[in-house]
Amino acid sequence: MKFLSERTIVLVSLIALVTVNALAQSVGPRPPIGGYRSPSEDPNVGRRDAPKPQIGEPGHRPMANSTGPVFKSERDLNAKERMLLATYPEDQKKYARFLSQPETGLFRLLSHESRGIVTVETLKSANVILPIKGRGSYYSYSKLRHDLDGWSEIGLQNGAFRAGFAPRALGFMVLLGDVPLETVTPDRREVAYLHKLVPATTYQNVMALGRGSVPAFHEGGMVYCSELDALVNNTYVLRSTISGKADLLVAFRVIRQDDDGSLHILWKKLASYRVTTLKGRPKKQPAP
């Protein structure tokens, strides 16, 4: 009886050991203690053929009882992640004189569809997902950052620029064509309409515009709208108004397009306007 008892114990131990190993292999490697510091460090991120939209992006549907991915602020990105947003040294050198002027800049806008994945030709690390809201496909001229939030003034999606998508925001653009950025002024014929435009000041009107109930504007043979095709070597002008935050007029030019669809954009501010606060905004109802 004693021999049978010891043998039984050995068999049970072997079965338990095999079961534990099998479960460990099926689950995969354990994450580091404390979890991954960013989505780019998680090997399970980005393996789906069709990545799902993230928080704040078009098409995103929050799941019940889900905390969602952990995002960083752009200022907290590590060196590898910052490389995804970097512009080229040769472009910085080429436009150094222009960039020495006040209220000018050069930034890279990632394609919404690329999900921040770059090619070998760009000399950056492939398969790195940018852990900021919007994944680098949005930008704020007011805050000089890519974080998708209430300050975002332009976005890149499906090969087109988008404006006026932030809460209580209005954004209209005009395509000037292959025009040198240095020649664009607020008094230029195609720009004057946006420069003199008086934005809506009531909550109801802004909400109606945000829902797309107002078509594009046609004035002097030009079209002013919130979405335009993104074309290399073309210059645009944007009038962006965000209630209580910013109201500005910006000219920008696409100087380069990478293989992954991201764009390198040179820009300058043409004018700033007095920031207004919407009237007639409904008050929040107290919780029951």
C-alpha positions as CSV (number, residue, x, y, z in Angstrom):
1,M,0.0,0.0,0.0
2,K,2.8,2.4,0.8
3,F,4.5,1.7,-2.6
4,L,1.2,2.3,-4.4
5,S,0.7,5.6,-2.5
6,E,4.1,7.0,-3.5
7,R,3.6,6.0,-7.1
8,T,0.3,7.7,-7.2
9,I,1.8,10.9,-5.8
10,V,4.5,10.8,-8.5
11,L,2.0,10.4,-11.3
12,V,-0.2,13.2,-10.0
13,S,2.9,15.5,-9.7
14,L,3.9,14.8,-13.3
15,I,0.4,15.4,-14.6
16,A,0.2,18.8,-12.8
17,L,3.7,19.8,-14.2
18,V,2.7,19.0,-17.8
19,T,-0.6,20.9,-17.4
20,V,1.1,24.0,-16.0
21,N,3.6,24.0,-18.9
22,A,0.9,23.7,-21.4
23,L,-1.1,26.5,-20.0
24,A,2.0,28.7,-19.9
25,Q,2.7,28.1,-23.5
26,S,-0.9,28.8,-24.5
27,V,-1.0,32.1,-22.6
28,G,2.4,33.3,-23.9
29,P,5.2,35.2,-22.2
30,R,4.2,37.2,-19.1
31,P,4.4,41.0,-19.3
32,P,7.2,42.6,-17.2
33,I,6.5,43.4,-13.6
34,G,4.3,46.5,-13.5
35,G,3.1,46.0,-17.1
36,Y,4.3,47.6,-20.3
37,R,5.3,51.2,-20.1
38,S,3.7,52.0,-23.4
39,P,1.7,50.1,-26.2
40,S,4.9,50.0,-28.3
41,E,6.5,47.6,-25.9
42,D,3.7,45.1,-25.9
43,P,4.4,42.4,-28.5
44,N,0.7,41.7,-28.8
45,V,-0.1,45.2,-30.0
46,G,-0.5,45.8,-33.7
47,R,-0.8,42.2,-34.9
48,R,-4.2,42.5,-36.3
49,D,-4.5,43.1,-40.1
50,A,-7.0,45.9,-39.6
51,P,-6.2,47.9,-36.5
52,K,-9.1,49.3,-34.6
53,P,-9.6,53.0,-34.2
54,Q,-8.3,54.3,-30.9
55,I,-9.9,56.6,-28.4
56,G,-11.0,59.9,-30.0
57,E,-10.4,58.7,-33.5
58,P,-13.2,58.3,-36.1
59,G,-15.0,55.0,-35.8
60,H,-14.0,54.3,-32.3
61,R,-16.6,52.6,-30.1
62,P,-15.8,52.3,-26.4
63,M,-16.3,48.9,-24.9
64,A,-18.3,48.5,-21.7
65,N,-16.1,48.2,-18.6
66,S,-13.0,48.8,-20.6
67,T,-10.3,51.2,-19.5
68,G,-8.8,51.3,-23.0
69,P,-5.1,51.7,-24.0
70,V,-2.8,53.9,-21.9
71,F,-1.6,57.0,-23.8
72,K,1.3,59.3,-23.2
73,S,1.6,63.0,-23.8
74,E,3.8,63.9,-26.7
75,R,6.3,65.5,-24.3
76,D,6.7,62.1,-22.5
77,L,7.7,60.1,-25.6
78,N,10.9,58.2,-25.6
79,A,13.6,58.6,-28.2
80,K,12.4,55.8,-30.5
81,E,8.8,57.1,-30.4
82,R,9.9,60.7,-31.1
83,M,11.7,59.5,-34.2
84,L,8.2,58.7,-35.7
85,L,7.4,62.4,-35.6
86,A,10.8,63.8,-36.6
87,T,11.3,65.8,-39.7
88,Y,14.4,65.5,-42.0
89,P,17.6,67.4,-41.2
90,E,18.0,68.3,-44.9
91,D,14.5,69.9,-44.8
92,Q,15.4,71.8,-41.6
93,K,18.6,73.1,-43.4
94,K,16.8,73.9,-46.6
95,Y,14.2,76.0,-44.9
96,A,16.4,77.4,-42.1
97,R,16.0,81.0,-43.2
98,F,12.2,80.7,-43.3
99,L,12.1,78.9,-40.0
100,S,14.1,81.7,-38.4
101,Q,11.1,84.0,-38.7
102,P,8.6,84.2,-35.8
103,E,5.4,82.0,-35.8
104,T,6.7,79.5,-38.4
105,G,7.3,75.8,-38.1
106,L,7.9,72.4,-39.7
107,F,6.2,69.2,-38.5
108,R,5.4,65.7,-39.7
109,L,1.8,64.6,-39.8
110,L,1.4,60.8,-39.8
111,S,-1.2,59.1,-42.0
112,H,-4.2,57.9,-39.9
113,E,-4.0,54.6,-41.8
114,S,-0.3,53.9,-41.3
115,R,-0.9,53.7,-37.5
116,G,2.6,55.1,-37.0
117,I,4.4,52.2,-38.8
118,V,7.2,53.4,-41.0
119,T,9.3,51.9,-43.7
120,V,13.0,51.0,-43.6
121,E,13.6,53.7,-46.1
122,T,12.7,56.4,-43.6
123,L,15.6,55.2,-41.3
124,K,13.3,54.9,-38.4
125,S,12.3,51.9,-36.3
126,A,9.5,49.9,-37.9
127,N,6.5,48.4,-36.1
128,V,6.5,51.1,-33.4
129,I,3.0,52.3,-32.5
130,L,3.0,55.9,-31.3
131,P,1.3,55.9,-27.9
132,I,-0.4,59.3,-28.0
133,K,-4.0,60.0,-28.8
134,G,-4.5,60.3,-32.5
135,R,-1.3,58.4,-33.3
136,G,0.4,61.5,-34.7
137,S,-2.2,62.2,-37.4
138,Y,-3.4,65.4,-35.7
139,Y,-1.7,68.7,-34.9
140,S,-2.4,71.9,-33.1
141,Y,-0.8,75.1,-34.5
142,S,-1.7,76.8,-31.2
143,K,0.0,74.3,-28.9
144,L,2.6,73.0,-31.4
145,R,1.9,69.3,-30.5
146,H,0.3,66.2,-32.0
147,D,-1.9,65.1,-29.1
148,L,-5.5,64.6,-30.1
149,D,-7.6,66.8,-27.8
150,G,-9.7,70.0,-27.8
151,W,-6.8,72.0,-29.2
152,S,-6.4,69.9,-32.4
153,E,-6.8,72.0,-35.5
154,I,-5.9,69.8,-38.4
155,G,-5.9,66.1,-39.1
156,L,-4.8,63.7,-41.9
157,Q,-7.2,60.8,-42.8
158,N,-7.7,58.9,-46.1
159,G,-5.3,61.2,-47.9
160,A,-7.2,64.3,-47.0
161,F,-6.8,67.2,-44.5
162,R,-9.6,67.7,-42.0
163,A,-10.4,70.7,-39.9
164,G,-13.1,71.8,-37.4
165,F,-13.5,68.4,-35.8
166,A,-12.6,69.4,-32.2
167,P,-15.5,70.1,-29.8
168,R,-17.1,73.5,-30.4
169,A,-14.7,74.2,-33.3
170,L,-15.0,75.6,-36.8
171,G,-12.4,75.0,-39.5
172,F,-12.4,76.0,-43.1
173,M,-9.5,75.6,-45.7
174,V,-8.8,76.8,-49.2
175,L,-6.3,75.2,-51.6
176,L,-4.1,77.8,-53.3
177,G,-2.1,75.3,-55.4
178,D,1.6,75.4,-56.1
179,V,2.1,78.8,-54.5
180,P,5.3,79.8,-52.6
181,L,4.5,80.0,-48.9
182,E,6.4,83.3,-48.6
183,T,3.9,85.1,-50.9
184,V,0.8,84.2,-48.9
185,T,-0.6,87.1,-46.9
186,P,-4.0,87.8,-45.3
187,D,-4.8,90.4,-48.0
188,R,-4.3,87.9,-50.8
189,R,-7.6,87.6,-52.8
190,E,-8.1,83.9,-52.0
191,V,-7.3,84.4,-48.4
192,A,-9.2,87.6,-47.6
193,Y,-12.5,85.8,-47.3
194,L,-11.2,83.6,-44.5
195,H,-9.4,86.6,-42.9
196,K,-12.7,88.6,-42.7
197,L,-14.9,85.7,-41.8
198,V,-16.9,86.2,-38.6
199,P,-17.3,82.8,-36.9
200,A,-20.6,81.8,-35.3
201,T,-20.9,82.8,-31.7
202,T,-24.0,80.8,-30.6
203,Y,-23.8,77.3,-29.4
204,Q,-26.7,76.2,-31.6
205,N,-25.0,77.5,-34.8
206,V,-21.7,75.9,-34.0
207,M,-23.3,72.6,-33.3
208,A,-25.2,72.8,-36.6
209,L,-22.0,73.5,-38.5
210,G,-20.2,70.7,-36.7
211,R,-22.9,68.2,-37.8
212,G,-22.2,69.2,-41.4
213,S,-25.6,70.8,-42.1
214,V,-23.8,73.8,-43.9
215,P,-22.2,73.1,-47.2
216,A,-18.8,74.4,-48.4
217,F,-18.6,78.1,-49.1
218,H,-18.1,79.3,-52.7
219,E,-16.7,82.8,-53.0
220,G,-14.9,84.4,-55.9
221,G,-14.4,81.2,-57.7
222,M,-12.8,79.5,-54.7
223,V,-14.1,76.7,-52.5
224,Y,-13.8,76.9,-48.7
225,C,-14.5,73.7,-46.8
226,S,-13.4,71.5,-43.9
227,E,-11.9,68.7,-45.9
228,L,-9.4,68.9,-48.8
229,D,-7.2,66.4,-50.6
230,A,-3.6,66.5,-49.3
231,L,-1.3,67.2,-52.2
232,V,2.5,67.4,-52.2
233,N,4.0,70.8,-53.3
234,N,0.7,72.6,-52.7
235,T,-0.2,75.4,-50.4
236,Y,-3.3,75.7,-48.2
237,V,-4.8,78.3,-45.9
238,L,-6.7,77.4,-42.7
239,R,-9.0,79.5,-40.6
240,S,-9.5,77.6,-37.3
241,T,-11.8,78.8,-34.5
242,I,-12.1,76.8,-31.2
243,S,-14.5,78.5,-28.8
244,G,-12.7,79.7,-25.6
245,K,-9.3,78.5,-26.9
246,A,-8.0,79.9,-30.2
247,D,-8.9,81.6,-33.4
248,L,-6.1,81.8,-36.0
249,L,-5.3,82.0,-39.7
250,V,-2.5,79.7,-40.9
251,A,-0.8,79.1,-44.3
252,F,0.9,75.7,-44.8
253,R,2.6,73.8,-47.6
254,V,3.2,70.1,-48.1
255,I,6.9,69.8,-48.9
256,R,7.3,66.0,-48.7
257,Q,5.4,62.7,-48.5
258,D,6.9,59.5,-47.1
259,D,6.3,56.0,-48.3
260,D,3.9,55.4,-45.4
261,G,1.7,58.3,-46.4
262,S,2.9,60.7,-43.8
263,L,3.4,64.4,-44.8
264,H,6.0,67.0,-43.9
265,I,4.4,70.4,-43.5
266,L,5.9,73.9,-43.5
267,W,3.7,76.6,-42.1
268,K,3.4,80.1,-40.9
269,K,0.8,82.0,-38.9
270,L,-0.9,84.8,-40.9
271,A,-3.2,86.3,-38.2
272,S,-4.7,85.7,-34.7
273,Y,-8.2,86.9,-33.6
274,R,-9.9,87.6,-30.4
275,V,-11.1,84.4,-28.8
276,T,-14.8,84.3,-28.2
277,T,-16.9,82.2,-25.9
278,L,-20.1,80.6,-27.2
279,K,-23.4,82.0,-26.1
280,G,-26.5,80.0,-25.3
281,R,-24.6,76.9,-24.3
282,P,-26.9,74.6,-22.3
283,K,-26.1,74.1,-18.7
284,K,-25.2,70.7,-17.4
285,Q,-28.1,68.9,-15.7
286,P,-27.4,67.7,-12.2
287,A,-27.0,64.0,-11.8
288,P,-30.2,62.3,-10.5
